[in-house]
């Protein structure tokens, strides 16, 4: 059976996943594209159903599958050039807990593309626990796409600023700020929390006040700042350089 109408209740539900309100109501999010769906399956995510376009002829992983007509699938998709497959996935439920190692704190990072890119780099650099205080939803379409499957392999915990700081009690907080010491020479313990602030406003006063160390990326005189995701990526690798030097 092919669902062709954009007014179909299931299609409307899938379209609603583009918005945070819709994701919260259904407790699911959408993953798009052949590679992303494949890695979602490999990551052990709980997939509710696959959504395929009527002309899709690829792998469906023996999962529950609904088939949409071209127009209905286009309404659901967030991609400019859809590949004809998406997955509706249960939102992971990760209760706030202390980290097992070095971790990341996103303090009101508001751009979903930055959030996704930071998640992607964090997984690559070995920061598997990410704490989100407000800001962009890491499971929004833009964040998921920018994470390039990172959201399937990271433990993402969300809470208020007070809740996150309580979970991190006893873990040294490292603030990313231009007033700090040179990150190239900073010495840190194996377990720490790298705190990345809002793109325009930086870290909140509460998080900055609790930081035991502040680090910066040295820059040329003609450069005022770097993109939040770029800065976070550089710092993630610099602050764990000893680990990578041993590989």
VMD Tcl script that draws the C-alpha trace (Angstrom):
set ca {
  {0.00 0.00 0.00}
  {1.29 3.44 -0.98}
  {0.15 6.47 1.01}
  {-0.17 9.35 -1.45}
  {-2.06 12.02 0.49}
  {-0.19 14.65 2.48}
  {-3.31 14.88 4.65}
  {-2.95 11.29 5.83}
  {-2.67 11.20 9.67}
  {0.62 9.26 9.58}
  {2.13 11.70 7.10}
  {1.02 14.61 9.30}
  {2.61 12.94 12.31}
  {5.88 12.45 10.43}
  {5.83 16.06 9.22}
  {5.37 17.20 12.83}
  {8.75 15.67 13.71}
  {10.38 18.68 12.06}
  {9.33 20.68 15.13}
  {10.42 20.18 18.74}
  {6.79 20.10 19.90}
  {6.04 17.24 17.53}
  {9.11 15.28 18.63}
  {8.20 15.72 22.28}
  {4.62 14.59 21.67}
  {5.56 11.42 19.76}
  {8.87 10.90 21.61}
  {10.50 10.16 18.26}
  {12.74 11.92 15.74}
  {13.47 11.44 12.05}
  {16.69 10.17 10.47}
  {17.09 10.61 6.70}
  {19.27 9.14 4.01}
  {20.70 5.74 3.10}
  {23.94 6.08 5.09}
  {22.32 7.67 8.13}
  {19.62 5.01 8.36}
  {22.22 2.25 7.97}
  {24.30 3.72 10.81}
  {21.18 4.24 12.91}
  {20.50 0.50 12.61}
  {24.17 -0.29 13.37}
  {24.03 2.00 16.41}
  {21.24 -0.08 17.93}
  {18.71 2.74 17.97}
  {15.07 1.82 18.58}
  {13.46 2.29 15.18}
  {9.67 2.60 15.13}
  {9.35 2.32 11.36}
  {11.14 2.96 8.11}
  {9.55 5.46 5.73}
  {10.36 4.90 2.07}
  {9.39 6.63 -1.14}
  {7.48 4.50 -3.65}
  {10.49 4.33 -6.00}
  {12.95 3.25 -3.27}
  {14.46 -0.18 -3.95}
  {17.18 -0.44 -1.29}
  {17.62 -2.25 2.02}
  {14.82 -2.14 4.59}
  {16.53 -4.26 7.30}
  {13.40 -6.38 7.91}
  {11.92 -3.45 9.84}
  {8.29 -2.23 9.81}
  {8.03 -0.09 6.69}
  {5.51 2.38 5.27}
  {5.62 3.51 1.67}
  {4.78 7.08 0.66}
  {4.09 8.61 -2.71}
  {6.54 11.19 -4.06}
  {4.59 14.23 -2.83}
  {3.88 12.75 0.60}
  {7.53 11.78 1.07}
  {8.66 15.27 0.00}
  {6.39 16.77 2.66}
  {8.02 14.59 5.33}
  {11.61 15.10 4.16}
  {13.94 17.90 5.24}
  {16.48 17.18 2.52}
  {16.86 19.18 -0.69}
  {17.51 15.97 -2.60}
  {15.88 13.15 -0.61}
  {17.30 9.65 -1.08}
  {13.93 8.02 -0.60}
  {14.39 6.53 2.87}
  {13.98 7.78 6.42}
  {13.54 6.20 9.85}
  {11.29 7.27 12.69}
  {13.37 6.62 15.80}
  {12.55 6.65 19.52}
  {14.20 9.52 21.37}
  {16.87 8.10 23.69}
  {16.12 8.56 27.37}
  {19.36 9.32 29.20}
  {18.98 10.27 32.84}
  {21.50 12.77 34.15}
  {24.45 10.97 35.69}
  {28.14 11.67 36.38}
  {30.46 11.13 33.39}
  {32.78 8.16 33.05}
  {35.53 10.28 31.50}
  {36.14 13.59 29.76}
  {32.83 15.07 28.64}
  {31.26 18.10 26.95}
  {28.81 20.68 28.31}
  {26.83 22.72 25.79}
  {25.63 25.80 27.67}
  {22.84 27.31 25.54}
  {24.50 26.55 22.17}
  {21.68 27.79 19.97}
  {22.58 26.84 16.39}
  {21.42 23.28 15.61}
  {24.17 22.87 13.01}
  {26.78 23.76 15.64}
  {25.20 21.35 18.11}
  {25.27 18.51 15.60}
  {28.82 19.24 14.48}
  {30.03 19.30 18.10}
  {28.36 15.94 18.75}
  {30.05 14.53 15.65}
  {33.49 15.70 16.74}
  {32.92 14.68 20.35}
  {32.28 11.07 19.32}
  {35.36 11.10 17.09}
  {37.54 12.53 19.85}
  {36.32 10.17 22.56}
  {33.92 12.45 24.46}
  {30.92 10.13 24.54}
  {28.94 11.97 27.22}
  {27.40 15.32 26.29}
  {25.36 17.51 28.64}
  {22.97 20.00 27.04}
  {21.70 23.03 28.96}
  {18.92 24.62 26.91}
  {19.87 25.67 23.41}
  {19.25 23.73 20.21}
  {17.61 20.32 20.28}
  {20.30 17.75 19.37}
  {17.57 15.64 17.73}
  {16.28 18.35 15.39}
  {16.69 17.57 11.67}
  {19.59 20.03 11.27}
  {21.41 18.74 14.33}
  {20.98 15.09 13.37}
  {22.20 15.79 9.84}
  {25.22 17.78 11.08}
  {26.12 15.07 13.58}
  {26.63 12.59 10.72}
  {25.45 9.68 12.92}
  {27.13 11.06 16.07}
  {23.77 11.18 17.88}
  {23.55 7.38 17.57}
  {26.77 6.83 19.47}
  {26.82 9.62 22.07}
  {25.11 9.66 25.45}
  {23.27 12.97 25.34}
  {21.85 14.19 28.65}
  {19.65 17.24 28.99}
  {18.68 19.25 32.04}
  {18.56 22.64 33.69}
  {21.81 24.39 34.49}
  {21.46 23.46 38.16}
  {20.72 19.80 37.35}
  {23.69 19.48 35.02}
  {26.08 21.13 37.47}
  {24.86 18.80 40.19}
  {25.55 15.78 37.97}
  {29.04 17.14 37.34}
  {29.79 17.73 41.01}
  {33.44 16.88 41.63}
  {34.35 16.95 37.92}
  {36.68 19.85 37.00}
  {34.91 22.29 34.67}
  {37.03 23.78 31.88}
  {35.58 26.94 30.36}
  {36.27 27.87 26.75}
  {36.87 31.62 26.74}
  {39.29 34.08 25.16}
  {40.41 35.23 28.62}
  {41.87 31.83 29.46}
  {45.30 30.24 29.27}
  {46.73 28.88 26.04}
  {45.02 25.56 25.33}
  {48.18 24.25 23.66}
  {50.01 24.22 26.98}
  {47.13 23.57 29.40}
  {47.48 20.49 31.57}
  {44.29 18.72 32.60}
  {43.31 15.56 34.48}
  {41.92 12.61 32.52}
  {38.36 13.42 33.58}
  {37.07 16.95 32.97}
  {34.08 18.74 31.46}
  {34.80 21.08 28.55}
  {32.15 23.83 28.62}
  {31.10 25.51 25.37}
  {28.92 28.60 25.58}
  {26.34 30.34 23.47}
  {27.54 31.63 20.09}
  {26.83 35.26 20.93}
  {26.82 35.42 24.72}
  {29.41 32.83 25.71}
  {29.12 30.81 28.90}
  {26.54 31.66 31.52}
  {27.81 33.37 34.66}
  {26.89 30.32 36.72}
  {28.94 27.86 34.65}
  {31.85 30.28 34.23}
  {31.97 30.91 37.99}
  {32.28 27.19 38.72}
  {35.04 26.56 36.18}
  {38.34 25.50 37.73}
  {40.22 26.39 34.55}
  {39.66 28.60 31.51}
  {41.33 27.90 28.17}
  {41.57 29.75 24.88}
  {42.71 29.06 21.34}
  {45.47 31.52 20.36}
  {44.55 33.51 17.26}
  {46.11 36.02 14.90}
  {45.45 39.69 15.57}
  {43.00 39.96 12.69}
  {40.73 37.18 14.00}
  {38.31 37.94 16.80}
  {36.73 34.52 17.25}
  {35.99 31.16 15.67}
  {32.73 29.36 15.02}
  {31.53 27.51 18.15}
  {31.76 24.09 16.54}
  {35.23 24.79 15.15}
  {36.46 26.07 18.53}
  {34.97 23.09 20.34}
  {36.60 20.66 17.91}
  {40.05 22.20 18.27}
  {39.80 22.24 22.06}
  {38.52 18.68 22.27}
  {41.61 17.37 20.53}
  {44.09 19.74 22.18}
  {42.90 18.90 25.68}
  {43.22 15.18 25.08}
  {46.41 15.37 23.03}
  {48.31 12.97 25.30}
  {45.83 10.23 24.55}
  {46.22 10.68 20.80}
  {50.00 10.97 20.97}
  {50.07 7.42 22.35}
  {48.21 5.96 19.37}
}
mol new
graphics top color blue
foreach p $ca { graphics top sphere $p radius 0.5 }
foreach p [lrange $ca 0 end-1] q [lrange $ca 1 end] { graphics top cylinder $p $q radius 0.2 }
display resetview
